[in-house]
């Protein structure tokens, strides 16, 4: 059975034009406060553009990240942006890490998978720009606060890897915790 409908009176608080503007301002302020209270778990995220020809073997790509937290674990990512016209499904890189006092800490040789076994690109996007974010190290706890330097270079057989447009490096709190 359908009961009779009752029309509720309009709320007079936001009824007038000046009051509507005041309500809209209050709602906007609340949205801004809510958005600003949400913070990213990201500590560092930067891309570097490569040469139009691609990534040259002698081109070392540097990143400098300020890390202040020495208690919580971080995840480190290598980010690749390419045109989708690469002739390879993986990319070998060498990543050197330097501490806050510029001392060399370690070198890692890392294989980045760019495509699956069927040749489909991994990552997001299509056409002229495909972005891939690959986990490089998980759960790293930095020994001391300061500015860490990371350098990346490719370790492929060819001296130039064409089709790569940008290399990025990202540091984020592990599991989104801050």
C-alpha positions in Angstrom: 0.0 0.0 0.0 1.2 3.5 -0.8 0.9 6.0 1.9 0.2 9.6 1.2 3.2 11.7 0.4 3.9 14.8 2.5 6.0 17.6 1.1 8.5 18.9 3.7 9.0 22.6 3.9 12.2 24.0 2.5 14.9 24.6 5.1 15.0 28.3 5.7 18.6 28.3 6.8 19.9 28.1 3.2 16.8 29.7 1.7 18.0 33.1 0.7 20.7 33.9 -1.9 23.1 35.3 0.6 22.5 32.4 2.9 23.0 30.0 0.0 26.4 31.6 -0.6 27.2 31.2 3.1 26.2 27.5 3.0 28.2 26.9 -0.1 31.2 28.6 1.5 30.8 26.4 4.6 30.6 23.2 2.5 33.6 24.3 0.5 35.6 25.0 3.6 34.7 21.5 5.0 35.8 19.9 1.8 39.1 21.7 1.8 39.8 20.8 5.4 38.9 17.2 4.7 41.2 17.0 1.7 44.1 18.7 3.5 43.8 16.3 6.5 44.5 13.4 4.1 48.2 13.1 3.6 50.2 11.0 1.2 52.4 8.2 2.3 54.9 9.4 -0.3 58.2 10.8 0.8 59.8 11.4 -2.6 58.6 11.1 -6.2 60.4 12.5 -9.2 60.8 11.8 -12.9 63.7 12.8 -15.1 63.4 13.2 -18.9 65.7 11.2 -21.1 67.2 12.2 -24.5 64.9 12.0 -27.5 67.0 9.1 -28.8 66.4 7.1 -25.6 68.5 6.2 -22.6 72.2 6.3 -23.3 74.5 3.9 -21.4 76.7 6.7 -20.3 73.7 8.8 -19.0 73.5 8.4 -15.2 70.2 9.6 -13.9 70.5 11.1 -10.4 67.9 11.4 -7.6 68.3 13.2 -4.3 65.7 12.4 -1.5 65.6 13.9 2.0 64.6 11.2 4.5 63.9 12.1 8.1 62.3 9.0 9.4 64.7 6.2 10.7 62.1 4.1 12.4 59.5 3.1 9.9 60.1 1.0 6.8 59.9 2.3 3.2 59.3 0.9 -0.2 61.5 2.1 -3.1 60.2 2.1 -6.7 61.8 2.6 -10.1 59.4 4.2 -12.5 59.6 3.9 -16.3 57.7 5.9 -18.9 58.0 4.7 -22.5 56.4 5.2 -25.9 55.1 1.6 -26.3 57.5 1.1 -29.3 60.2 -0.6 -27.3 61.8 -3.7 -28.8 62.4 -5.3 -25.4 60.3 -6.8 -22.6 62.8 -6.1 -19.8 65.3 -3.5 -18.8 68.4 -4.2 -16.7 69.4 -1.3 -14.5 72.2 -0.6 -12.0 71.1 1.4 -9.0 73.8 3.0 -6.7 72.9 4.3 -3.3 74.8 6.9 -1.4 74.3 8.0 2.2 73.8 11.4 3.7 77.6 11.9 4.0 78.0 11.0 0.3 79.5 7.6 1.1 78.6 4.8 -1.4 76.4 2.3 0.3 75.6 -0.3 -2.3 75.0 -1.1 -5.9 72.1 -3.3 -7.1 71.6 -4.8 -10.5 67.8 -4.9 -11.1 65.8 -6.4 -13.9 62.6 -4.4 -14.6 59.9 -6.4 -16.4 58.3 -4.2 -19.0 56.0 -6.7 -20.7 54.4 -10.1 -19.8 55.3 -13.4 -21.5 52.7 -12.6 -24.3 54.3 -9.2 -25.1 51.6 -7.1 -23.4 53.0 -4.0 -21.7 52.9 -3.9 -18.0 51.9 -0.7 -16.3 49.2 1.9 -17.0 48.4 3.8 -20.2 48.4 3.0 -23.8 49.7 4.4 -27.1 52.3 7.1 -26.7 52.8 6.9 -22.9 53.0 3.9 -20.8 53.9 4.2 -17.1 55.3 1.4 -15.1 56.2 1.5 -11.4 58.3 -1.4 -10.3 59.1 -2.2 -6.6 62.8 -2.1 -6.2 63.2 -2.6 -2.4 60.6 -3.3 0.2 60.8 -2.6 3.9 63.9 -0.5 3.9 64.7 1.3 7.1 67.1 4.1 6.6 70.0 4.1 9.1 70.1 7.9 9.6 68.3 11.0 8.5 69.6 13.1 5.7 69.8 13.4 2.0 70.3 10.1 0.2 71.4 10.0 -3.4 70.3 7.3 -5.9 71.8 7.0 -9.4 70.3 4.8 -12.1 71.9 3.7 -15.4 70.9 1.0 -17.8 73.0 -2.2 -18.2 71.7 -3.4 -21.5 73.9 -4.7 -24.4 73.0 -1.8 -26.7 74.5 1.6 -25.9 71.1 3.3 -26.4 67.7 2.0 -25.3 65.2 3.8 -27.7 61.6 4.4 -26.7 62.2 5.3 -23.1 61.2 8.9 -22.3 61.4 9.2 -18.5 63.0 7.5 -15.5 61.5 8.1 -12.1 62.2 7.2 -8.5 59.7 7.0 -5.7 60.0 6.4 -1.9 56.9 5.8 0.1 56.1 4.5 3.6 55.5 0.8 3.5 51.8 -0.3 3.4 50.7 3.3 3.4 51.7 4.0 7.0 53.2 7.3 8.2 
